[in-house]
Amino acid sequence: MAGDDATAGPASLFQGYVFDLDGTIYLGDELLPGAGRLLARLRELDRRVAFVSNNPTRDPEMYVDKLRRLGVEASVPEVLNTVVTMTRWLARHHPDATVFPIAEEPLCRALASAGIRMSDQPEEIDIVVASYDRGFDYRKLQIAFDAIWFHRRARLVTTNPDRYCPFPGGRGEPDAGAIVAAIEACTGATCEVNVGKPDPLMLEAAMDLLGLEVGDCVMVGDRLYTDIRMARAAGMASALVLTGDTAPEAVAAAPPGDRPTWVLDRVDRLLPPSALAAG
């Protein structure tokens, strides 16, 4: 945007702000520097806010509880994660399908509440949902294998493509992308649908939530290949924060078409000086 500095942040406010959570607003159980200040000021300025996450191990209520514990105002309708988008996609496009969720309790609970039939019998399964599941084991892999390869009836979809989930201190653990890879390797199948970032399904749901167009909003996150890629594909302004997954060297090495509008060392750099002065 004219007059903007890629490292200083936007020169003016947006109508809507779409925030990634882990690595952007908080890291682990710690609020990141400037996040509370930024969000409080956006509320004062009557800007619309949505929180999006690829993590399906929590439901929106759990995210709201965590944000409030960290001192951040939030409500359940403002939170959109892959529990919500997977349930929504299945209910809209495959309401009569029998699903095998390789998933943790929040997603299974949401599917049951939406009336989606679930089964672990391979001969009954129409869709295998590969998700971030810390209880993943050989039994679950065998069920997915039998449903897809032996019975040749099930499709493979995923909540999110992330290979790992980053932790504080530079550690992490395997995410849904690792489970997708295991199923693809043994069945020869290809995952057909992703309902998390960077898929347009996530951004469409966020725009529905905010009631705005992409040109009125900015996507803020810490990952080039999910947060920023989703925004770039939609023509939305984007800000990458260097407080999570991405190092400055990775931004410099990225092709120009994959780079964000702004690269910020902390998330409150999103506030233009005029917004600070008005406070």
C-alpha positions as a Markdown table, in Angstrom:
| # | Residue | x | y | z |
|---|---|---|---|---|
| 1 | Met | 0.0 | 0.0 | 0.0 |
| 2 | Ala | 1.2 | 3.5 | -0.8 |
| 3 | Gly | 3.1 | 5.1 | 2.0 |
| 4 | Asp | 3.6 | 1.9 | 3.9 |
| 5 | Asp | 7.0 | 0.6 | 5.1 |
| 6 | Ala | 7.3 | -3.2 | 4.9 |
| 7 | Thr | 9.1 | -3.4 | 8.2 |
| 8 | Ala | 7.3 | -0.5 | 10.1 |
| 9 | Gly | 3.8 | -1.8 | 9.4 |
| 10 | Pro | 0.6 | -0.3 | 7.9 |
| 11 | Ala | 0.2 | 3.4 | 7.6 |
| 12 | Ser | -3.6 | 3.2 | 8.2 |
| 13 | Leu | -6.1 | 0.9 | 9.9 |
| 14 | Phe | -8.1 | -1.9 | 8.4 |
| 15 | Gln | -11.8 | -2.6 | 9.0 |
| 16 | Gly | -11.1 | -6.2 | 9.9 |
| 17 | Tyr | -8.1 | -8.2 | 11.4 |
| 18 | Val | -7.7 | -11.9 | 11.0 |
| 19 | Phe | -5.2 | -13.2 | 13.6 |
| 20 | Asp | -3.5 | -16.6 | 13.8 |
| 21 | Leu | -3.1 | -17.5 | 17.4 |
| 22 | Asp | -0.1 | -19.7 | 18.4 |
| 23 | Gly | 3.1 | -17.8 | 17.5 |
| 24 | Thr | 1.2 | -14.6 | 16.7 |
| 25 | Ile | -0.9 | -13.7 | 19.8 |
| 26 | Tyr | 0.7 | -16.2 | 22.2 |
| 27 | Leu | 3.4 | -18.8 | 22.3 |
| 28 | Gly | 2.6 | -21.8 | 24.5 |
| 29 | Asp | 1.1 | -20.3 | 27.6 |
| 30 | Glu | 2.6 | -16.8 | 27.3 |
| 31 | Leu | 1.1 | -13.8 | 25.7 |
| 32 | Leu | 3.5 | -12.4 | 23.1 |
| 33 | Pro | 4.8 | -8.8 | 23.5 |
| 34 | Gly | 2.4 | -6.2 | 22.4 |
| 35 | Ala | -0.5 | -8.6 | 21.7 |
| 36 | Gly | -2.7 | -7.5 | 24.6 |
| 37 | Arg | -2.1 | -3.8 | 23.8 |
| 38 | Leu | -2.9 | -4.2 | 20.1 |
| 39 | Leu | -6.1 | -6.2 | 20.7 |
| 40 | Ala | -7.4 | -3.8 | 23.4 |
| 41 | Arg | -6.8 | -0.8 | 21.1 |
| 42 | Leu | -8.5 | -2.4 | 18.1 |
| 43 | Arg | -11.6 | -3.0 | 20.4 |
| 44 | Glu | -11.5 | 0.7 | 21.4 |
| 45 | Leu | -11.5 | 1.6 | 17.7 |
| 46 | Asp | -14.4 | -0.7 | 16.9 |
| 47 | Arg | -12.4 | -2.9 | 14.5 |
| 48 | Arg | -13.7 | -6.4 | 13.7 |
| 49 | Val | -11.5 | -9.2 | 14.9 |
| 50 | Ala | -11.4 | -12.9 | 14.1 |
| 51 | Phe | -9.0 | -15.5 | 15.5 |
| 52 | Val | -8.1 | -18.4 | 13.2 |
| 53 | Ser | -6.1 | -21.6 | 14.0 |
| 54 | Asn | -5.2 | -24.8 | 12.2 |
| 55 | Asn | -5.0 | -26.6 | 15.6 |
| 56 | Pro | -8.0 | -29.0 | 16.0 |
| 57 | Thr | -7.1 | -30.2 | 19.5 |
| 58 | Arg | -9.2 | -27.4 | 21.0 |
| 59 | Asp | -12.7 | -26.2 | 20.3 |
| 60 | Pro | -13.6 | -22.4 | 20.2 |
| 61 | Glu | -14.7 | -22.4 | 23.8 |
| 62 | Met | -11.2 | -23.7 | 24.9 |
| 63 | Tyr | -9.5 | -21.0 | 22.9 |
| 64 | Val | -11.7 | -18.3 | 24.4 |
| 65 | Asp | -10.9 | -19.6 | 27.9 |
| 66 | Lys | -7.2 | -19.5 | 27.1 |
| 67 | Leu | -7.3 | -16.0 | 25.7 |
| 68 | Arg | -9.3 | -14.7 | 28.7 |
| 69 | Arg | -6.8 | -16.3 | 31.1 |
| 70 | Leu | -4.1 | -14.3 | 29.2 |
| 71 | Gly | -6.0 | -11.1 | 29.6 |
| 72 | Val | -7.4 | -10.9 | 26.1 |
| 73 | Glu | -11.1 | -10.2 | 25.4 |
| 74 | Ala | -12.6 | -12.7 | 23.1 |
| 75 | Ser | -15.9 | -14.4 | 22.4 |
| 76 | Val | -16.7 | -17.9 | 20.9 |
| 77 | Pro | -18.2 | -16.5 | 17.6 |
| 78 | Glu | -14.9 | -14.8 | 16.9 |
| 79 | Val | -12.9 | -18.0 | 17.0 |
| 80 | Leu | -12.6 | -20.1 | 13.8 |
| 81 | Asn | -10.4 | -23.2 | 13.9 |
| 82 | Thr | -10.3 | -26.5 | 12.0 |
| 83 | Val | -12.8 | -28.1 | 14.3 |
| 84 | Val | -15.3 | -25.6 | 13.0 |
| 85 | Thr | -14.3 | -25.7 | 9.4 |
| 86 | Met | -14.2 | -29.5 | 9.1 |
| 87 | Thr | -17.6 | -29.8 | 10.8 |
| 88 | Arg | -19.0 | -27.1 | 8.6 |
| 89 | Trp | -17.6 | -28.7 | 5.4 |
| 90 | Leu | -18.9 | -32.2 | 6.2 |
| 91 | Ala | -22.3 | -30.9 | 7.2 |
| 92 | Arg | -22.6 | -28.8 | 4.0 |
| 93 | His | -21.1 | -31.2 | 1.4 |
| 94 | His | -21.4 | -34.7 | 2.9 |
| 95 | Pro | -24.1 | -34.7 | 5.6 |
| 96 | Asp | -25.0 | -38.4 | 5.0 |
| 97 | Ala | -21.4 | -39.7 | 4.9 |
| 98 | Thr | -19.9 | -42.1 | 7.5 |
| 99 | Val | -16.7 | -40.6 | 8.8 |
| 100 | Phe | -13.6 | -42.1 | 10.5 |
| 101 | Pro | -12.0 | -39.2 | 12.4 |
| 102 | Ile | -8.3 | -39.7 | 13.3 |
| 103 | Ala | -8.7 | -36.9 | 15.7 |
| 104 | Glu | -8.8 | -35.8 | 19.3 |
| 105 | Glu | -12.0 | -35.3 | 21.4 |
| 106 | Pro | -12.9 | -31.7 | 20.4 |
| 107 | Leu | -13.3 | -32.6 | 16.7 |
| 108 | Cys | -15.1 | -35.9 | 17.5 |
| 109 | Arg | -17.4 | -34.1 | 19.9 |
| 110 | Ala | -18.2 | -31.4 | 17.3 |
| 111 | Leu | -18.9 | -34.0 | 14.6 |
| 112 | Ala | -21.3 | -35.9 | 17.0 |
| 113 | Ser | -23.1 | -32.6 | 17.9 |
| 114 | Ala | -23.6 | -31.9 | 14.2 |
| 115 | Gly | -25.2 | -35.3 | 13.7 |
| 116 | Ile | -22.4 | -36.7 | 11.5 |
| 117 | Arg | -22.2 | -40.5 | 11.7 |
| 118 | Met | -18.8 | -41.9 | 12.7 |
| 119 | Ser | -17.5 | -45.5 | 12.5 |
| 120 | Asp | -14.2 | -47.4 | 12.8 |
| 121 | Gln | -15.5 | -50.2 | 10.6 |
| 122 | Pro | -13.6 | -49.9 | 7.3 |
| 123 | Glu | -16.4 | -51.4 | 5.2 |
| 124 | Glu | -18.7 | -48.5 | 6.4 |
| 125 | Ile | -16.4 | -45.5 | 6.1 |
| 126 | Asp | -16.9 | -43.0 | 3.3 |
| 127 | Ile | -14.4 | -40.3 | 4.5 |
| 128 | Val | -11.2 | -40.6 | 6.6 |
| 129 | Val | -10.4 | -37.4 | 8.4 |
| 130 | Ala | -6.7 | -37.1 | 9.2 |
| 131 | Ser | -6.2 | -34.6 | 12.0 |
| 132 | Tyr | -3.7 | -33.6 | 14.7 |
| 133 | Asp | -4.1 | -36.7 | 16.9 |
| 134 | Arg | -1.6 | -37.4 | 19.7 |
| 135 | Gly | -3.3 | -40.8 | 20.1 |
| 136 | Phe | -2.5 | -41.9 | 16.5 |
| 137 | Asp | -1.4 | -45.5 | 16.4 |
| 138 | Tyr | -1.1 | -48.5 | 14.1 |
| 139 | Arg | -4.7 | -49.5 | 14.7 |
| 140 | Lys | -6.0 | -46.2 | 13.3 |
| 141 | Leu | -3.6 | -46.4 | 10.4 |
| 142 | Gln | -4.9 | -49.9 | 9.6 |
| 143 | Ile | -8.5 | -48.8 | 9.6 |
| 144 | Ala | -7.7 | -45.9 | 7.3 |
| 145 | Phe | -5.7 | -48.3 | 5.0 |
| 146 | Asp | -8.5 | -50.8 | 4.9 |
| 147 | Ala | -11.2 | -48.2 | 4.2 |
| 148 | Ile | -9.2 | -46.5 | 1.4 |
| 149 | Trp | -7.0 | -49.3 | -0.1 |
| 150 | Phe | -8.8 | -52.6 | 0.6 |
| 151 | His | -12.4 | -51.6 | 0.4 |
| 152 | Arg | -11.7 | -48.8 | -2.1 |
| 153 | Arg | -14.5 | -46.7 | -0.8 |
| 154 | Ala | -13.2 | -43.9 | 1.4 |
| 155 | Arg | -11.7 | -40.5 | 0.5 |
| 156 | Leu | -8.9 | -38.9 | 2.5 |
| 157 | Val | -9.3 | -35.3 | 3.8 |
| 158 | Thr | -7.5 | -33.3 | 6.5 |
| 159 | Thr | -8.1 | -30.6 | 9.0 |
| 160 | Asn | -4.8 | -28.9 | 8.3 |
| 161 | Pro | -1.5 | -29.5 | 6.3 |
| 162 | Asp | 1.0 | -28.6 | 9.0 |
| 163 | Arg | 3.8 | -31.0 | 9.3 |
| 164 | Tyr | 4.5 | -30.1 | 13.0 |
| 165 | Cys | 3.3 | -27.8 | 15.7 |
| 166 | Pro | 6.0 | -25.5 | 17.1 |
| 167 | Phe | 6.5 | -25.3 | 20.9 |
| 168 | Pro | 8.4 | -22.7 | 22.9 |
| 169 | Gly | 12.1 | -23.2 | 23.1 |
| 170 | Gly | 12.4 | -24.4 | 19.5 |
| 171 | Arg | 10.7 | -27.8 | 20.0 |
| 172 | Gly | 7.6 | -29.2 | 18.4 |
| 173 | Glu | 5.5 | -32.3 | 17.8 |
| 174 | Pro | 4.1 | -34.0 | 14.6 |
| 175 | Asp | 0.9 | -32.5 | 13.3 |
| 176 | Ala | -1.8 | -33.6 | 10.9 |
| 177 | Gly | 0.5 | -33.4 | 7.9 |
| 178 | Ala | 2.5 | -36.3 | 9.3 |
| 179 | Ile | -0.6 | -38.4 | 9.7 |
| 180 | Val | -1.7 | -37.6 | 6.1 |
| 181 | Ala | 1.7 | -38.6 | 4.9 |
| 182 | Ala | 1.5 | -41.9 | 6.6 |
| 183 | Ile | -1.9 | -42.7 | 5.1 |
| 184 | Glu | -0.8 | -41.5 | 1.6 |
| 185 | Ala | 2.3 | -43.6 | 1.8 |
| 186 | Cys | 0.6 | -46.9 | 2.5 |
| 187 | Thr | -2.5 | -46.4 | 0.4 |
| 188 | Gly | -1.3 | -44.5 | -2.6 |
| 189 | Ala | -4.2 | -42.1 | -2.1 |
| 190 | Thr | -3.9 | -38.4 | -2.2 |
| 191 | Cys | -5.5 | -36.1 | 0.3 |
| 192 | Glu | -8.4 | -34.4 | -1.5 |
| 193 | Val | -9.5 | -31.6 | 0.8 |
| 194 | Asn | -7.8 | -29.4 | 3.4 |
| 195 | Val | -10.1 | -27.2 | 5.5 |
| 196 | Gly | -7.4 | -25.3 | 7.2 |
| 197 | Lys | -4.9 | -22.6 | 6.2 |
| 198 | Pro | -3.9 | -22.0 | 3.4 |
| 199 | Asp | -7.1 | -23.4 | 1.8 |
| 200 | Pro | -9.6 | -20.8 | 0.7 |
| 201 | Leu | -12.3 | -22.6 | 2.8 |
| 202 | Met | -10.7 | -21.1 | 5.9 |
| 203 | Leu | -10.6 | -17.6 | 4.6 |
| 204 | Glu | -14.1 | -17.8 | 3.2 |
| 205 | Ala | -15.3 | -18.8 | 6.6 |
| 206 | Ala | -13.4 | -15.9 | 8.2 |
| 207 | Met | -14.9 | -13.4 | 5.8 |
| 208 | Asp | -18.4 | -14.7 | 6.6 |
| 209 | Leu | -17.7 | -14.3 | 10.3 |
| 210 | Leu | -16.5 | -10.7 | 9.9 |
| 211 | Gly | -19.0 | -9.7 | 7.3 |
| 212 | Leu | -16.3 | -7.9 | 5.3 |
| 213 | Glu | -14.5 | -8.3 | 1.9 |
| 214 | Val | -10.9 | -9.3 | 1.7 |
| 215 | Gly | -9.8 | -5.8 | 0.6 |
| 216 | Asp | -11.0 | -4.5 | 4.0 |
| 217 | Cys | -8.9 | -6.9 | 6.1 |
| 218 | Val | -5.4 | -8.0 | 6.9 |
| 219 | Met | -4.2 | -11.5 | 7.7 |
| 220 | Val | -1.7 | -11.7 | 10.5 |
| 221 | Gly | 0.3 | -14.8 | 11.2 |
| 222 | Asp | 3.7 | -16.4 | 11.8 |
| 223 | Arg | 3.9 | -18.9 | 8.9 |
| 224 | Leu | 4.7 | -18.2 | 5.3 |
| 225 | Tyr | 3.3 | -21.4 | 3.9 |
| 226 | Thr | -0.1 | -21.2 | 5.6 |
| 227 | Asp | -1.1 | -17.7 | 6.9 |
| 228 | Ile | 0.7 | -15.7 | 4.3 |
| 229 | Arg | 0.0 | -18.1 | 1.4 |
| 230 | Met | -3.7 | -18.0 | 2.1 |
| 231 | Ala | -3.8 | -14.2 | 2.2 |
| 232 | Arg | -1.7 | -13.9 | -1.0 |
| 233 | Ala | -3.9 | -16.3 | -2.9 |
| 234 | Ala | -7.0 | -14.2 | -2.0 |
| 235 | Gly | -5.4 | -10.8 | -2.7 |
| 236 | Met | -5.5 | -9.9 | 1.0 |
| 237 | Ala | -2.9 | -7.7 | 2.7 |
| 238 | Ser | -0.8 | -9.7 | 5.1 |
| 239 | Ala | 1.6 | -9.2 | 8.0 |
| 240 | Leu | 4.1 | -11.8 | 9.1 |
| 241 | Val | 5.3 | -11.6 | 12.7 |
| 242 | Leu | 8.7 | -13.0 | 13.6 |
| 243 | Thr | 7.6 | -14.3 | 16.9 |
| 244 | Gly | 6.7 | -17.9 | 15.9 |
| 245 | Asp | 7.7 | -20.3 | 13.1 |
| 246 | Thr | 9.4 | -18.1 | 10.5 |
| 247 | Ala | 12.9 | -16.6 | 10.8 |
| 248 | Pro | 14.0 | -13.5 | 8.8 |
| 249 | Glu | 16.3 | -15.6 | 6.7 |
| 250 | Ala | 13.3 | -17.6 | 5.4 |
| 251 | Val | 11.4 | -14.4 | 4.4 |
| 252 | Ala | 14.5 | -13.2 | 2.5 |
| 253 | Ala | 14.8 | -16.5 | 0.7 |
| 254 | Ala | 11.2 | -16.7 | -0.2 |
| 255 | Pro | 10.2 | -15.9 | -3.8 |
| 256 | Pro | 8.6 | -12.4 | -4.1 |
| 257 | Gly | 5.2 | -13.8 | -4.7 |
| 258 | Asp | 5.3 | -15.7 | -1.4 |
| 259 | Arg | 6.3 | -12.7 | 0.8 |
| 260 | Pro | 3.9 | -10.8 | 3.0 |
| 261 | Thr | 3.0 | -7.1 | 2.7 |
| 262 | Trp | 4.7 | -6.4 | 6.0 |
| 263 | Val | 7.3 | -8.2 | 8.2 |
| 264 | Leu | 7.0 | -7.2 | 11.8 |
| 265 | Asp | 9.2 | -8.1 | 14.9 |
| 266 | Arg | 6.1 | -7.9 | 17.1 |
| 267 | Val | 2.4 | -7.9 | 16.5 |
| 268 | Asp | 1.6 | -4.4 | 17.8 |
| 269 | Arg | 3.6 | -2.9 | 15.0 |
| 270 | Leu | 0.3 | -3.3 | 13.1 |
| 271 | Leu | -1.0 | -0.2 | 14.8 |
| 272 | Pro | -0.2 | 2.9 | 12.7 |
| 273 | Pro | 1.1 | 5.9 | 14.6 |
| 274 | Ser | -2.2 | 7.7 | 14.2 |
| 275 | Ala | -4.0 | 5.0 | 16.1 |
| 276 | Leu | -1.5 | 5.2 | 18.9 |
| 277 | Ala | -1.6 | 9.0 | 19.1 |
| 278 | Ala | -5.4 | 8.9 | 19.2 |
| 279 | Gly | -5.2 | 6.7 | 22.3 |
